[in-house]
Amino acid sequence: MPTRATTRVLDRVLIANRGEIALRVIRTVRDLGGTSILPYTPEDLMSPAAELADEAYALPEGSGYTDVEAILALAQQTGAQAVHPGYGFLSENDAFAQAVIDAGIAWIGPSPNAMRALGDKMSARATAEKADVAPVPGITSPVTDPATVIAFAAEHGYPVALKRTDGGGGRGITVIASDDEAHSTPAFASAAAGDGILILEKFVTAARHVETQCARDAHGAFAVVSTRDCTLQRRNQKLLEEAPAPYLPEGLHDRLVEASHRLLETVDYVGVATCEFLLTPEGDLWFLEVNPRLQVEHCVSEEVTGTDLVETQLRIAAGGDLGEVPEVRGHSIELRVTCEDPAAGMAPSTGTITRLRWPAGPGIRIESGVVEGDVVTPLFDPMLAKIVVTGATREQALARARRALRETVVEGVTVCTALHEHVLARPELTGPDAAGGLGVTTRWIESSVLPELAAPVGATVPVVGELLAADTSADGSWRTRSTYVIELNGRRLSLTLPDGILGGPGARPGIGSRPHRAPQPLRSRSRARSALAVDGGTLALDGVIAAPMQAIVTRICVEPGERVHEGDLLVVLESMKMENYVHAPHDGVVEAVDVSAGQTVSAGAELLRLAGASTGTSTEAKED
């Protein structure tokens, strides 16, 4: 594999990942003439990544993509000269990075020491303070009691956020708005039980999320490839990203570059990284974190500079020079296509992809690791694909993004494209606000957009018995719709109906049809008995607390015989890496717990029973 100023040859690269990021790395390795090696689990045997890799090997039975010993053993057995971790899984595991290096294999990422300095929220805050980069106001030490929260809030005001130091992507965050909530939050009990260390920060309610795509080589050369704006989020997870960050206040670009440079210099960082910041309407720039790996949204930085960031990673890991980074030209927007329903508060959707068509044409790049027939499960991230759209200007990129969404067809699972269609037409996103900045904040999606896309007031979904009678164990078809092509009075039209009305999924839709639009919930035949909240709320009927979605049980917070009060935390579920808190819909006594930690449950499956039930009541599930 050709490199500049290379000290090592990295011809055989093992990719410790799956899906679209595995495909992304495979393609660059092939471009450079190298050999890609891919471990896979049984569900990925027929995946596009396994098919495209030069060599693909099954992981031992019972292991997975986070099995350090299995991945390392495979790297040694196959003669891999480098390991690329992609993102997620082992990409930020410093112990794995050290084990790879100790085995004489190149690690495509920063040193374990740099990873440890940036690896959790507490050490990252300490690193930022050392680098003279201001983090969000907070306490850079473990927080163990409500008194600390109350004292901090007395100085800085509510709301505040308790954050697990090992949390990421919005997980492990508890927002507290009052002294009473500080006393009642279950976060302290969870931390005391070994579920992470907590730090405390001011919760910023109005800000943009801006970041820098950085690179630094072993010789000290540093560059910001581009800035990015990642403000459009829900539950602190990104949905839309763009490069360069638009409408930055005067002088802010230089401040971002200088702060990013100091952060990477402080830990002697070698590789590519993303430095993330919050920009407030008052012009405050607060450090959030450094991601010591390739980011999901790296594609937009590549598109506006012509830089292959995976090639940059490989070259730097081989000891080569960073080299000259091209100037930014044009504008690029990335739309994450996730299996989430905007009409149901972005509740996860699982099932079989029965129809799939991606857009094409000028300025369109698709990054996806799925094909028709693949099954979406709650075990992995909800992202199906990334639609990356580039234009000479931001206006052209936005226009192409709208066109791309009209061409996108996904059937069998509900995806979030209806949300993208909505926000791309909103003036808050398409133009500057009165002060000349971008008119959205990180809370905009949750506070403004999702309420507008929610199911109509008064609409309900089937009660527990009806739900369990439906085919919800696999594909959730009671909530999906299909599109049929019809001809009416000589005109070709598309007709979209809920699945099951005509006996099954629809025929193949044409370009521009909308099988992916958020469905309207079906009406319950017994509305008074229904207690299912479509946005992930508690499902309660005759004392049964049931799962609002297909998920994995991660924690059970109560025991049989325990008395609980309305709002108490009962069970924590995880679906597609999103934590969902199931709360008691009313006072009662736990009669029975019917699940165990680690168990996968279907939508509507019984979790536990509450005596003294007040039927027809539900509470909204809170998510980190």
Salt bridges, closest charged atoms under 4 A:
GLU20 OE1 - LYS386 NZ 3.40
ASP44 OD2 - ARG18 NE 2.83
ASP54 OD1 - ARG30 NH2 3.04
GLU55 OE1 - ARG12 NH2 2.98
GLU92 OE2 - ARG293 NE 2.65
ASP94 OD2 - ARG116 NH1 2.93
GLU155 OE2 - HIS156 NE2 3.76
ASP166 OD1 - ARG164 NE 3.08
ASP195 OD2 - ARG164 NH1 3.84
ASP195 OD2 - ARG555 NH1 2.61
GLU201 OE2 - ARG125 NH1 3.01
GLU201 OE1 - LYS163 NZ 2.78
GLU211 OE1 - HIS209 NE2 3.16
GLU211 OE2 - ARG228 NE 2.79
GLU211 OE1 - LYS238 NZ 2.99
ASP229 OD2 - ARG208 NH2 2.73
GLU241 OE2 - ARG336 NE 2.62
GLU242 OE1 - HIS331 NE2 2.65
GLU242 OE1 - ARG394 NE 2.71
ASP254 OD1 - HIS253 ND1 3.76
GLU265 OE2 - ARG216 NE 3.35
GLU265 OE2 - HIS261 NE2 3.11
ASP268 OD1 - ARG216 NH1 2.98
GLU276 OE1 - HIS209 NE2 3.45
GLU276 OE2 - LYS238 NZ 2.84
GLU297 OE2 - LYS238 NZ 2.62
GLU297 OE1 - ARG336 NH2 3.01
GLU302 OE2 - ARG24 NH2 2.57
GLU302 OE1 - HIS298 NE2 3.79
GLU302 OE1 - ARG365 NH2 2.89
GLU303 OE2 - ARG365 NH1 2.80
ASP308 OD1 - ARG24 NH2 2.77
GLU311 OE1 - ARG315 NH2 2.83
ASP321 OD1 - HIS219 NE2 3.33
GLU340 OE1 - ARG234 NH2 2.51
GLU340 OE2 - ARG235 NH1 3.90
ASP341 OD2 - ARG479 NH2 2.96
GLU367 OE2 - ARG365 NE 2.80
GLU372 OE2 - ARG355 NH1 3.18
GLU407 OE2 - ARG403 NH1 3.72
GLU421 OE2 - ARG514 NE 3.11
GLU421 OE2 - HIS516 NE2 3.79
GLU421 OE1 - ARG517 NH1 2.91
GLU428 OE2 - ARG426 NH2 2.85
GLU446 OE1 - ARG443 NH1 3.92
GLU452 OE1 - HIS422 NE2 3.31
GLU452 OE1 - ARG426 NH1 3.28
GLU466 OE2 - ARG525 NH2 3.20
GLU574 OE1 - ARG171 NH2 2.63
GLU579 OE2 - ARG164 NH1 3.66
ASP587 OD1 - HIS565 ND1 3.89
GLU606 OE2 - ARG609 NE 2.96
GLU623 OE1 - ARG235 NE 2.82
